[in-house]
Amino acid sequence: MGMSEKIKILLIKKNMSEVQLSVLLGTSPQNVYNKLKRDNFSEKELKEIANKLNVEYEGFFIFDDGTKI
């Protein structure tokens, strides 16, 4: 499973859209879409996504109940 797929699952579990994520990250929806399409995220970006969506990131997204994706 690629990181883009994990981010999409994270967004579904958080009931968020890619557009809402782009607003939280202070970037354009097109930029988020392109990164998801290319599966091209830096470790820094992944940590920022986790921080903005209130989950832990350790190479995984970890929910309060221990579920990892």
Contacts in CASP RR format, 6 or more apart in sequence:
PFRMAT RR
TARGET T0000
AUTHOR 0000-0000-0000
METHOD contacts of the structure
MODEL  1
MGMSEKIKILLIKKNMSEVQLSVLLGTSPQNVYNKLKRDNFSEKELKEIA
NKLNVEYEGFFIFDDGTKI
1 69 0 8 1.000
2 39 0 8 1.000
3 39 0 8 1.000
3 41 0 8 1.000
3 46 0 8 1.000
4 35 0 8 1.000
4 36 0 8 1.000
4 37 0 8 1.000
4 38 0 8 1.000
4 39 0 8 1.000
4 41 0 8 1.000
6 60 0 8 1.000
6 61 0 8 1.000
6 69 0 8 1.000
7 21 0 8 1.000
7 36 0 8 1.000
7 41 0 8 1.000
7 49 0 8 1.000
8 36 0 8 1.000
9 69 0 8 1.000
10 49 0 8 1.000
10 53 0 8 1.000
10 55 0 8 1.000
10 61 0 8 1.000
10 69 0 8 1.000
11 17 0 8 1.000
11 18 0 8 1.000
11 20 0 8 1.000
11 21 0 8 1.000
13 63 0 8 1.000
13 69 0 8 1.000
14 53 0 8 1.000
16 53 0 8 1.000
18 29 0 8 1.000
18 32 0 8 1.000
18 33 0 8 1.000
18 36 0 8 1.000
19 29 0 8 1.000
19 32 0 8 1.000
21 32 0 8 1.000
21 49 0 8 1.000
21 52 0 8 1.000
21 53 0 8 1.000
22 28 0 8 1.000
22 29 0 8 1.000
22 31 0 8 1.000
22 32 0 8 1.000
24 52 0 8 1.000
24 53 0 8 1.000
25 32 0 8 1.000
25 45 0 8 1.000
25 48 0 8 1.000
25 49 0 8 1.000
25 52 0 8 1.000
34 40 0 8 1.000
35 41 0 8 1.000
35 45 0 8 1.000
41 49 0 8 1.000
46 57 0 8 1.000
46 59 0 8 1.000
47 57 0 8 1.000
49 57 0 8 1.000
50 56 0 8 1.000
50 57 0 8 1.000
50 61 0 8 1.000
51 57 0 8 1.000
53 61 0 8 1.000
55 61 0 8 1.000
55 62 0 8 1.000
55 63 0 8 1.000
56 62 0 8 1.000
60 68 0 8 1.000
60 69 0 8 1.000
61 68 0 8 1.000
61 69 0 8 1.000
62 68 0 8 1.000
END
